[in-house]
Amino acid sequence: MSQFAWDSDVAEEAQPPLAPAAEAATMALSVDEFSALEERIVRAVNLVRNERAARAAAEERAARAEVALHEHTPLVEKLQNEVKALRVERDQVRQRVERLLKQLDALEL
């Protein structure tokens, strides 16, 4: 541990002291860098906040759509059954009409 303390003392002694103007420029640069970093962090936080809100809204819409789907499933099944029944009825009517037309054709001969 004393070796590390000695190394830091040597490193401090090896660097020439900064002039007050150079130190102020370095400090200003650090403040500018810090401000830029702060802005990036604020933008990242806002982005995460907006994405979380969008995700929550999407999850809510999905949940409502799922509920609506479950509510409409019986109606869809009922309508499908009605369509099948109407198709069967249509086929029966078509067959009857074809028989009647054949009978009319037979009378004309």
N, CA, C and O atoms as a GROMACS GRO file, in nm:
protein
  436
    1MET      N    1   0.082  -0.118   0.000
    1MET     CA    2   0.000   0.000   0.000
    1MET      C    3   0.087   0.125   0.000
    1MET      O    4   0.052   0.225  -0.063
    2SER      N    5   0.199   0.120   0.069
    2SER     CA    6   0.288   0.235   0.071
    2SER      C    7   0.352   0.254  -0.065
    2SER      O    8   0.388   0.366  -0.102
    3GLN      N    9   0.366   0.146  -0.141
    3GLN     CA   10   0.422   0.158  -0.275
    3GLN      C   11   0.331   0.242  -0.363
    3GLN      O   12   0.379   0.326  -0.439
    4PHE      N   13   0.199   0.221  -0.353
    4PHE     CA   14   0.105   0.299  -0.432
    4PHE      C   15   0.107   0.445  -0.390
    4PHE      O   16   0.099   0.534  -0.475
    5ALA      N   17   0.116   0.470  -0.265
    5ALA     CA   18   0.123   0.607  -0.217
    5ALA      C   19   0.249   0.674  -0.270
    5ALA      O   20   0.246   0.790  -0.308
    6TRP      N   21   0.358   0.601  -0.272
    6TRP     CA   22   0.483   0.656  -0.322
    6TRP      C   23   0.473   0.685  -0.472
    6TRP      O   24   0.522   0.787  -0.520
    7ASP      N   25   0.406   0.591  -0.547
    7ASP     CA   26   0.389   0.610  -0.691
    7ASP      C   27   0.307   0.735  -0.720
    7ASP      O   28   0.339   0.809  -0.813
    8SER      N   29   0.203   0.759  -0.643
    8SER     CA   30   0.122   0.878  -0.667
    8SER      C   31   0.200   1.005  -0.633
    8SER      O   32   0.184   1.107  -0.700
    9ASP      N   33   0.283   0.999  -0.529
    9ASP     CA   34   0.366   1.115  -0.495
    9ASP      C   35   0.465   1.144  -0.607
    9ASP      O   36   0.488   1.259  -0.641
   10VAL      N   37   0.523   1.038  -0.664
   10VAL     CA   38   0.619   1.055  -0.772
   10VAL      C   39   0.548   1.112  -0.894
   10VAL      O   40   0.602   1.198  -0.963
   11ALA      N   41   0.427   1.063  -0.922
   11ALA     CA   42   0.353   1.112  -1.037
   11ALA      C   43   0.318   1.259  -1.020
   11ALA      O   44   0.322   1.335  -1.117
   12GLU      N   45   0.285   1.299  -0.899
   12GLU     CA   46   0.253   1.439  -0.875
   12GLU      C   47   0.377   1.526  -0.892
   12GLU      O   48   0.368   1.636  -0.947
   13GLU      N   49   0.491   1.477  -0.846
   13GLU     CA   50   0.614   1.555  -0.856
   13GLU      C   51   0.661   1.561  -1.001
   13GLU      O   52   0.724   1.660  -1.040
   14ALA      N   53   0.633   1.458  -1.081
   14ALA     CA   54   0.680   1.454  -1.218
   14ALA      C   55   0.605   1.552  -1.306
   14ALA      O   56   0.661   1.603  -1.403
   15GLN      N   57   0.480   1.581  -1.275
   15GLN     CA   58   0.402   1.673  -1.356
   15GLN      C   59   0.431   1.816  -1.312
   15GLN      O   60   0.428   1.847  -1.193
   16PRO      N   61   0.458   1.901  -1.410
   16PRO     CA   62   0.483   2.042  -1.372
   16PRO      C   63   0.351   2.105  -1.330
   16PRO      O   64   0.246   2.071  -1.385
   17PRO      N   65   0.354   2.194  -1.236
   17PRO     CA   66   0.231   2.259  -1.194
   17PRO      C   67   0.174   2.341  -1.310
   17PRO      O   68   0.248   2.405  -1.384
   18LEU      N   69   0.042   2.338  -1.322
   18LEU     CA   70  -0.024   2.412  -1.429
   18LEU      C   71  -0.028   2.561  -1.395
   18LEU      O   72  -0.045   2.600  -1.280
   19ALA      N   73  -0.013   2.639  -1.498
   19ALA     CA   74  -0.025   2.784  -1.480
   19ALA      C   75  -0.171   2.814  -1.451
   19ALA      O   76  -0.258   2.737  -1.492
   20PRO      N   77  -0.200   2.921  -1.383
   20PRO     CA   78  -0.339   2.953  -1.351
   20PRO      C   79  -0.428   2.962  -1.476
   20PRO      O   80  -0.543   2.920  -1.471
   21ALA      N   81  -0.379   3.016  -1.584
   21ALA     CA   82  -0.459   3.028  -1.707
   21ALA      C   83  -0.485   2.890  -1.766
   21ALA      O   84  -0.597   2.862  -1.810
   22ALA      N   85  -0.383   2.804  -1.767
   22ALA     CA   86  -0.399   2.668  -1.821
   22ALA      C   87  -0.494   2.589  -1.733
   22ALA      O   88  -0.577   2.512  -1.783
   23GLU      N   89  -0.482   2.608  -1.602
   23GLU     CA   90  -0.571   2.538  -1.510
   23GLU      C   91  -0.716   2.583  -1.530
   23GLU      O   92  -0.807   2.500  -1.523
   24ALA      N   93  -0.738   2.709  -1.555
   24ALA     CA   94  -0.872   2.761  -1.578
   24ALA      C   95  -0.928   2.706  -1.709
   24ALA      O   96  -1.047   2.673  -1.717
   25ALA      N   97  -0.843   2.696  -1.814
   25ALA     CA   98  -0.888   2.640  -1.943
   25ALA      C   99  -0.925   2.494  -1.926
   25ALA      O  100  -1.025   2.447  -1.981
   26THR      N  101  -0.843   2.421  -1.850
   26THR     CA  102  -0.872   2.280  -1.825
   26THR      C  103  -1.002   2.269  -1.746
   26THR      O  104  -1.084   2.180  -1.772
   27MET      N  105  -1.020   2.357  -1.650
   27MET     CA  106  -1.141   2.356  -1.568
   27MET      C  107  -1.262   2.389  -1.655
   27MET      O  108  -1.367   2.326  -1.641
   28ALA      N  109  -1.249   2.488  -1.744
   28ALA     CA  110  -1.359   2.525  -1.831
   28ALA      C  111  -1.393   2.410  -1.926
   28ALA      O  112  -1.510   2.382  -1.951
   29LEU      N  113  -1.292   2.345  -1.976
   29LEU     CA  114  -1.315   2.231  -2.063
   29LEU      C  115  -1.386   2.121  -1.986
   29LEU      O  116  -1.476   2.056  -2.039
   30SER      N  117  -1.346   2.100  -1.865
   30SER     CA  118  -1.411   1.999  -1.783
   30SER      C  119  -1.556   2.035  -1.756
   30SER      O  120  -1.643   1.948  -1.757
   31VAL      N  121  -1.582   2.162  -1.733
   31VAL     CA  122  -1.719   2.207  -1.709
   31VAL      C  123  -1.802   2.188  -1.836
   31VAL      O  124  -1.917   2.143  -1.830
   32ASP      N  125  -1.742   2.222  -1.952
   32ASP     CA  126  -1.813   2.202  -2.078
   32ASP      C  127  -1.841   2.055  -2.102
   32ASP      O  128  -1.950   2.017  -2.144
   33GLU      N  129  -1.741   1.973  -2.076
   33GLU     CA  130  -1.759   1.829  -2.093
   33GLU      C  131  -1.866   1.778  -1.997
   33GLU      O  132  -1.950   1.695  -2.033
   34PHE      N  133  -1.862   1.828  -1.875
   34PHE     CA  134  -1.961   1.787  -1.777
   34PHE      C  135  -2.101   1.830  -1.821
   34PHE      O  136  -2.197   1.754  -1.807
   35SER      N  137  -2.113   1.951  -1.873
   35SER     CA  138  -2.243   2.000  -1.921
   35SER      C  139  -2.293   1.914  -2.036
   35SER      O  140  -2.412   1.881  -2.042
   36ALA      N  141  -2.204   1.878  -2.128
   36ALA     CA  142  -2.243   1.793  -2.241
   36ALA      C  143  -2.287   1.656  -2.191
   36ALA      O  144  -2.386   1.600  -2.238
   37LEU      N  145  -2.213   1.604  -2.095
   37LEU     CA  146  -2.249   1.475  -2.037
   37LEU      C  147  -2.384   1.485  -1.968
   37LEU      O  148  -2.468   1.395  -1.981
   38GLU      N  149  -2.405   1.593  -1.894
   38GLU     CA  150  -2.532   1.613  -1.825
   38GLU      C  151  -2.648   1.619  -1.926
   38GLU      O  152  -2.754   1.561  -1.902
   39GLU      N  153  -2.628   1.690  -2.037
   39GLU     CA  154  -2.731   1.699  -2.140
   39GLU      C  155  -2.761   1.562  -2.199
   39GLU      O  156  -2.877   1.527  -2.222
   40ARG      N  157  -2.657   1.486  -2.225
   40ARG     CA  158  -2.677   1.351  -2.281
   40ARG      C  159  -2.753   1.263  -2.182
   40ARG      O  160  -2.840   1.185  -2.222
   41ILE      N  161  -2.720   1.275  -2.055
   41ILE     CA  162  -2.790   1.195  -1.954
   41ILE      C  163  -2.936   1.237  -1.945
   41ILE      O  164  -3.024   1.151  -1.936
   42VAL      N  165  -2.963   1.367  -1.949
   42VAL     CA  166  -3.102   1.415  -1.943
   42VAL      C  167  -3.179   1.365  -2.065
   42VAL      O  168  -3.294   1.323  -2.052
   43ARG      N  169  -3.116   1.370  -2.184
   43ARG     CA  170  -3.184   1.319  -2.305
   43ARG      C  171  -3.209   1.170  -2.292
   43ARG      O  172  -3.316   1.122  -2.330
   44ALA      N  173  -3.112   1.096  -2.240
   44ALA     CA  174  -3.129   0.952  -2.223
   44ALA      C  175  -3.242   0.921  -2.125
   44ALA      O  176  -3.322   0.830  -2.149
   45VAL      N  177  -3.248   0.996  -2.016
   45VAL     CA  178  -3.355   0.976  -1.917
   45VAL      C  179  -3.491   1.006  -1.980
   45VAL      O  180  -3.587   0.932  -1.960
   46ASN      N  181  -3.498   1.116  -2.056
   46ASN     CA  182  -3.625   1.150  -2.123
   46ASN      C  183  -3.663   1.045  -2.225
   46ASN      O  184  -3.781   1.010  -2.238
   47LEU      N  185  -3.565   0.995  -2.297
   47LEU     CA  186  -3.591   0.890  -2.396
   47LEU      C  187  -3.645   0.764  -2.328
   47LEU      O  188  -3.742   0.705  -2.375
   48VAL      N  189  -3.583   0.724  -2.219
   48VAL     CA  190  -3.629   0.606  -2.145
   48VAL      C  191  -3.769   0.630  -2.090
   48VAL      O  192  -3.854   0.541  -2.097
   49ARG      N  193  -3.793   0.748  -2.037
   49ARG     CA  194  -3.925   0.782  -1.983
   49ARG      C  195  -4.032   0.774  -2.093
   49ARG      O  196  -4.139   0.717  -2.073
   50ASN      N  197  -4.001   0.833  -2.210
   50ASN     CA  198  -4.096   0.830  -2.321
   50ASN      C  199  -4.120   0.688  -2.371
   50ASN      O  200  -4.233   0.651  -2.401
   51GLU      N  201  -4.014   0.610  -2.380
   51GLU     CA  202  -4.028   0.472  -2.426
   51GLU      C  203  -4.109   0.389  -2.326
   51GLU      O  204  -4.190   0.305  -2.367
   52ARG      N  205  -4.089   0.412  -2.198
   52ARG     CA  206  -4.169   0.340  -2.097
   52ARG      C  207  -4.316   0.377  -2.108
   52ARG      O  208  -4.404   0.292  -2.097
   53ALA      N  209  -4.342   0.506  -2.130
   53ALA     CA  210  -4.481   0.551  -2.144
   53ALA      C  211  -4.543   0.490  -2.270
   53ALA      O  212  -4.658   0.446  -2.268
   54ALA      N  213  -4.466   0.487  -2.378
   54ALA     CA  214  -4.517   0.428  -2.502
   54ALA      C  215  -4.541   0.279  -2.484
   54ALA      O  216  -4.640   0.225  -2.535
   55ARG      N  217  -4.452   0.213  -2.413
   55ARG     CA  218  -4.469   0.069  -2.389
   55ARG      C  219  -4.594   0.044  -2.304
   55ARG      O  220  -4.671  -0.048  -2.332
   56ALA      N  221  -4.612   0.125  -2.201
   56ALA     CA  222  -4.730   0.109  -2.115
   56ALA      C  223  -4.858   0.132  -2.196
   56ALA      O  224  -4.956   0.059  -2.180
   57ALA      N  225  -4.857   0.232  -2.284
   57ALA     CA  226  -4.974   0.259  -2.367
   57ALA      C  227  -5.000   0.143  -2.463
   57ALA      O  228  -5.114   0.104  -2.485
   58ALA      N  229  -4.894   0.088  -2.520
   58ALA     CA  230  -4.909  -0.025  -2.612
   58ALA      C  231  -4.961  -0.148  -2.538
   58ALA      O  232  -5.046  -0.220  -2.590
   59GLU      N  233  -4.911  -0.171  -2.419
   59GLU     CA  234  -4.960  -0.285  -2.340
   59GLU      C  235  -5.107  -0.267  -2.304
   59GLU      O  236  -5.184  -0.363  -2.304
   60GLU      N  237  -5.147  -0.144  -2.274
   60GLU     CA  238  -5.287  -0.116  -2.240
   60GLU      C  239  -5.376  -0.139  -2.363
   60GLU      O  240  -5.483  -0.199  -2.352
   61ARG      N  241  -5.331  -0.091  -2.481
   61ARG     CA  242  -5.408  -0.114  -2.603
   61ARG      C  243  -5.418  -0.263  -2.633
   61ARG      O  244  -5.524  -0.312  -2.674
   62ALA      N  245  -5.310  -0.336  -2.613
   62ALA     CA  246  -5.311  -0.480  -2.638
   62ALA      C  247  -5.408  -0.550  -2.543
   62ALA      O  248  -5.480  -0.641  -2.584
   63ALA      N  249  -5.409  -0.507  -2.418
   63ALA     CA  250  -5.501  -0.569  -2.321
   63ALA      C  251  -5.646  -0.540  -2.359
   63ALA      O  252  -5.732  -0.628  -2.350
   64ARG      N  253  -5.675  -0.415  -2.402
   64ARG     CA  254  -5.811  -0.382  -2.444
   64ARG      C  255  -5.851  -0.460  -2.568
   64ARG      O  256  -5.965  -0.505  -2.580
   65ALA      N  257  -5.757  -0.476  -2.660
   65ALA     CA  258  -5.787  -0.552  -2.782
   65ALA      C  259  -5.813  -0.698  -2.750
   65ALA      O  260  -5.900  -0.761  -2.810
   66GLU      N  261  -5.740  -0.751  -2.656
   66GLU     CA  262  -5.761  -0.891  -2.615
   66GLU      C  263  -5.898  -0.908  -2.550
   66GLU      O  264  -5.968  -1.006  -2.577
   67VAL      N  265  -5.938  -0.814  -2.467
   67VAL     CA  266  -6.070  -0.819  -2.404
   67VAL      C  267  -6.179  -0.811  -2.511
   67VAL      O  268  -6.276  -0.886  -2.508
   68ALA      N  269  -6.161  -0.719  -2.607
   68ALA     CA  270  -6.259  -0.705  -2.715
   68ALA      C  271  -6.266  -0.832  -2.798
   68ALA      O  272  -6.374  -0.874  -2.840
   69LEU      N  273  -6.153  -0.893  -2.821
   69LEU     CA  274  -6.150  -1.019  -2.896
   69LEU      C  275  -6.230  -1.126  -2.825
   69LEU      O  276  -6.310  -1.197  -2.887
   70HIS      N  277  -6.209  -1.139  -2.695
   70HIS     CA  278  -6.283  -1.239  -2.618
   70HIS      C  279  -6.433  -1.208  -2.613
   70HIS      O  280  -6.516  -1.298  -2.609
   71GLU      N  281  -6.466  -1.080  -2.613
   71GLU     CA  282  -6.607  -1.042  -2.613
   71GLU      C  283  -6.673  -1.073  -2.747
   71GLU      O  284  -6.791  -1.110  -2.750
   72HIS      N  285  -6.600  -1.059  -2.856
   72HIS     CA  286  -6.656  -1.077  -2.990
   72HIS      C  287  -6.649  -1.220  -3.040
   72HIS      O  288  -6.712  -1.253  -3.141
   73THR      N  289  -6.575  -1.305  -2.974
   73THR     CA  290  -6.560  -1.444  -3.021
   73THR      C  291  -6.694  -1.515  -3.032
   73THR      O  292  -6.719  -1.580  -3.134
   74PRO      N  293  -6.782  -1.509  -2.932
   74PRO     CA  294  -6.912  -1.576  -2.947
   74PRO      C  295  -6.994  -1.522  -3.064
   74PRO      O  296  -7.059  -1.598  -3.134
   75LEU      N  297  -6.990  -1.392  -3.085
   75LEU     CA  298  -7.064  -1.332  -3.195
   75LEU      C  299  -7.008  -1.382  -3.330
   75LEU      O  300  -7.084  -1.412  -3.421
   76VAL      N  301  -6.877  -1.389  -3.340
   76VAL     CA  302  -6.814  -1.436  -3.463
   76VAL      C  303  -6.855  -1.581  -3.490
   76VAL      O  304  -6.888  -1.616  -3.603
   77GLU      N  305  -6.853  -1.663  -3.387
   77GLU     CA  306  -6.893  -1.802  -3.404
   77GLU      C  307  -7.040  -1.812  -3.447
   77GLU      O  308  -7.074  -1.892  -3.534
   78LYS      N  309  -7.124  -1.731  -3.387
   78LYS     CA  310  -7.267  -1.731  -3.423
   78LYS      C  311  -7.285  -1.691  -3.569
   78LYS      O  312  -7.360  -1.755  -3.642
   79LEU      N  313  -7.215  -1.586  -3.611
   79LEU     CA  314  -7.225  -1.541  -3.750
   79LEU      C  315  -7.171  -1.645  -3.848
   79LEU      O  316  -7.225  -1.662  -3.957
   80GLN      N  317  -7.064  -1.714  -3.809
   80GLN     CA  318  -7.011  -1.820  -3.895
   80GLN      C  319  -7.114  -1.931  -3.912
   80GLN      O  320  -7.132  -1.984  -4.022
   81ASN      N  321  -7.180  -1.967  -3.805
   81ASN     CA  322  -7.284  -2.070  -3.812
   81ASN      C  323  -7.400  -2.025  -3.901
   81ASN      O  324  -7.454  -2.104  -3.979
   82GLU      N  325  -7.438  -1.897  -3.890
   82GLU     CA  326  -7.546  -1.844  -3.974
   82GLU      C  327  -7.506  -1.848  -4.121
   82GLU      O  328  -7.587  -1.883  -4.207
   83VAL      N  329  -7.382  -1.812  -4.150
   83VAL     CA  330  -7.335  -1.815  -4.289
   83VAL      C  331  -7.339  -1.957  -4.344
   83VAL      O  332  -7.382  -1.979  -4.457
   84LYS      N  333  -7.296  -2.053  -4.263
   84LYS     CA  334  -7.302  -2.194  -4.307
   84LYS      C  335  -7.446  -2.236  -4.335
   84LYS      O  336  -7.473  -2.300  -4.436
   85ALA      N  337  -7.538  -2.199  -4.245
   85ALA     CA  338  -7.679  -2.235  -4.263
   85ALA      C  339  -7.736  -2.170  -4.388
   85ALA      O  340  -7.811  -2.232  -4.462
   86LEU      N  341  -7.700  -2.043  -4.412
   86LEU     CA  342  -7.750  -1.974  -4.531
   86LEU      C  343  -7.693  -2.036  -4.659
   86LEU      O  344  -7.763  -2.042  -4.760
   87ARG      N  345  -7.570  -2.082  -4.655
   87ARG     CA  346  -7.512  -2.148  -4.773
   87ARG      C  347  -7.584  -2.280  -4.802
   87ARG      O  348  -7.612  -2.313  -4.918
   88VAL      N  349  -7.613  -2.353  -4.696
   88VAL     CA  350  -7.687  -2.478  -4.714
   88VAL      C  351  -7.824  -2.449  -4.773
   88VAL      O  352  -7.869  -2.516  -4.866
   89GLU      N  353  -7.891  -2.347  -4.718
   89GLU     CA  354  -8.023  -2.309  -4.768
   89GLU      C  355  -8.015  -2.263  -4.914
   89GLU      O  356  -8.100  -2.299  -4.995
   90ARG      N  357  -7.914  -2.185  -4.948
   90ARG     CA  358  -7.895  -2.140  -5.086
   90ARG      C  359  -7.878  -2.258  -5.181
   90ARG      O  360  -7.937  -2.261  -5.289
   91ASP      N  361  -7.797  -2.356  -5.139
   91ASP     CA  362  -7.778  -2.475  -5.223
   91ASP      C  363  -7.910  -2.550  -5.243
   91ASP      O  364  -7.938  -2.600  -5.352
   92GLN      N  365  -7.989  -2.559  -5.137
   92GLN     CA  366  -8.118  -2.627  -5.149
   92GLN      C  367  -8.210  -2.552  -5.244
   92GLN      O  368  -8.278  -2.614  -5.327
   93VAL      N  369  -8.213  -2.420  -5.233
   93VAL     CA  370  -8.298  -2.339  -5.322
   93VAL      C  371  -8.248  -2.354  -5.465
   93VAL      O  372  -8.330  -2.365  -5.557
   94ARG      N  373  -8.120  -2.353  -5.486
   94ARG     CA  374  -8.064  -2.369  -5.620
   94ARG      C  375  -8.107  -2.503  -5.680
   94ARG      O  376  -8.147  -2.510  -5.796
   95GLN      N  377  -8.099  -2.607  -5.600
   95GLN     CA  378  -8.139  -2.739  -5.649
   95GLN      C  379  -8.288  -2.741  -5.686
   95GLN      O  380  -8.326  -2.799  -5.788
   96ARG      N  381  -8.371  -2.679  -5.604
   96ARG     CA  382  -8.515  -2.675  -5.633
   96ARG      C  383  -8.542  -2.597  -5.762
   96ARG      O  384  -8.622  -2.640  -5.845
   97VAL      N  385  -8.474  -2.483  -5.778
   97VAL     CA  386  -8.492  -2.403  -5.899
   97VAL      C  387  -8.446  -2.482  -6.020
   97VAL      O  388  -8.513  -2.478  -6.124
   98GLU      N  389  -8.337  -2.552  -6.011
   98GLU     CA  390  -8.289  -2.634  -6.124
   98GLU      C  391  -8.391  -2.742  -6.160
   98GLU      O  392  -8.415  -2.769  -6.278
   99ARG      N  393  -8.451  -2.804  -6.058
   99ARG     CA  394  -8.556  -2.906  -6.086
   99ARG      C  395  -8.676  -2.844  -6.156
   99ARG      O  396  -8.732  -2.901  -6.250
  100LEU      N  397  -8.716  -2.725  -6.107
  100LEU     CA  398  -8.830  -2.657  -6.169
  100LEU      C  399  -8.799  -2.620  -6.314
  100LEU      O  400  -8.885  -2.634  -6.402
  101LEU      N  401  -8.679  -2.573  -6.339
  101LEU     CA  402  -8.640  -2.537  -6.475
  101LEU      C  403  -8.638  -2.660  -6.566
  101LEU      O  404  -8.676  -2.653  -6.683
  102LYS      N  405  -8.593  -2.772  -6.512
  102LYS     CA  406  -8.594  -2.897  -6.590
  102LYS      C  407  -8.737  -2.938  -6.622
  102LYS      O  408  -8.766  -2.984  -6.732
  103GLN      N  409  -8.826  -2.920  -6.526
  103GLN     CA  410  -8.968  -2.955  -6.550
  103GLN      C  411  -9.027  -2.864  -6.657
  103GLN      O  412  -9.104  -2.910  -6.742
  104LEU      N  413  -8.992  -2.733  -6.653
  104LEU     CA  414  -9.041  -2.640  -6.754
  104LEU      C  415  -8.984  -2.675  -6.894
  104LEU      O  416  -9.055  -2.669  -6.994
  105ASP      N  417  -8.859  -2.712  -6.896
  105ASP     CA  418  -8.798  -2.752  -7.023
  105ASP      C  419  -8.868  -2.877  -7.079
  105ASP      O  420  -8.888  -2.890  -7.199
  106ALA      N  421  -8.905  -2.967  -6.989
  106ALA     CA  422  -8.973  -3.090  -7.034
  106ALA      C  423  -9.110  -3.058  -7.088
  106ALA      O  424  -9.156  -3.125  -7.181
  107LEU      N  425  -9.179  -2.958  -7.034
  107LEU     CA  426  -9.313  -2.921  -7.082
  107LEU      C  427  -9.305  -2.856  -7.220
  107LEU      O  428  -9.398  -2.873  -7.299
  108GLU      N  429  -9.204  -2.786  -7.251
  108GLU     CA  430  -9.191  -2.715  -7.378
  108GLU      C  431  -9.163  -2.811  -7.493
  108GLU      O  432  -9.190  -2.777  -7.608
  109LEU      N  433  -9.113  -2.925  -7.468
  109LEU     CA  434  -9.082  -3.020  -7.575
  109LEU      C  435  -9.207  -3.074  -7.628
  109LEU      O  436  -9.205  -3.157  -7.719
   0.00000   0.00000   0.00000
